[in-house]
Amino acid sequence: MAHAADSSPVLRQAARPQSSAPKEPRVGFEGRMMTPGLILLAALSIVPFLALIAMSFSRVLLLGGVRLEVIGITNWVRFFTDADMWMSWLRTIIYFVLTVGLEMALGVGIALCLYRVLRGRNILLSLLLLPMFAAPVIVGLLGRYLTDSTFGLYAWVLRSLGYTGDILGSPVSAFAAVVLMDVWEWTPLIALITLAGLSSVPQSVREAAAVDGAPAWMTLRYIIFPAIANVLLVALLIRSMDAIRYFDIIWVTTNGGPADATKIVPIRLYETAFRFFDLGYAAAIGLAMLAFSIFIARTFVRLLDTRGLTR
């Protein structure tokens, strides 16, 4: 009888150790459905990047079909020893600092003014955002029209103030003009982001500061700016990534002139690749721009992480 009980299927099943609950698959249904698209996106990103690296160590021959002739680090040695390229980087950094700095200062100031407006704020905000919705090429064409020395409105105003030169014909005034065109277009973006951050500052804290008799500048410094610091960093990151590779306005207005005064790195990259067809050297320039953009992005992301950890 004992042998029969031991051979019972029910008892044998009960004697077996219970298996653990089935594990959830690492890639669920959504992941499997997204896999083909992710593979395609990875191919569209990784393959051109690898081709760009190969081109930077080669001479690209276009006659009789595209061919790569490996020349080692010649393009990179040329990049680091080219005086004109270093001047382009210097102009790029100056352009970057001026545009982003002016946009941040003006955008924050405009947002603070709009935040105090109680009536008609939406109308003023709509008018303020109009330049941001125009294509950069249109902004460049409009700026070239307004600064034309014969019929431009800005040229006429400057002549009435005593300036008789050509705005886009002088190196200093041309550089200032393209900087101000970029500032006119993208300052509204900074103002919009800052205004969104200001709306998250608790009203009770500002009222308590006002009751305690805190001056306006102390309220800005110790209450408002610390509260919107992360928002300002995000706005700074967005504009920095765009300002590094800016091309449209300068190409439409000055084409990099006069006397290379506005020839920043993206303009030189375009000329090297599509005017002189030196694609290997252009690939090296493009990779250097990519490295600089990653460095700027990582710097701001690290600042955001640091602020998140310290709070």
Secondary structure, 3 states (H helix, E strand, C coil): CHHHHHCCHHHHHHHCCCCCCCCCCCCCHHHHHHHHHHHHHHHHHHHHHHHHHHHHCEEEECCCCCEEEECCCHHHHHHHHCHHHHHHHHHHHHHHHHHHHHHHHHHHHHHHHHHHCCCCHHHHHHHHCHHHHCCHHHHHHHHHHHCCCCCCHHHHHHHHCCCCCCHHHCHHHHHHHHHHHHHHHHHHHHHHHHHHHHCCCCHHHHHHHHHCCCCHHHHHHHHHHHHCHHHHHHHHHHHHHHHHCCCHHHHHHCCCCCCCCCCCHHHHHHHHHHCCCCHHHHHHHHHHHHHHHHHHHHHHHHHHHHHHHHC
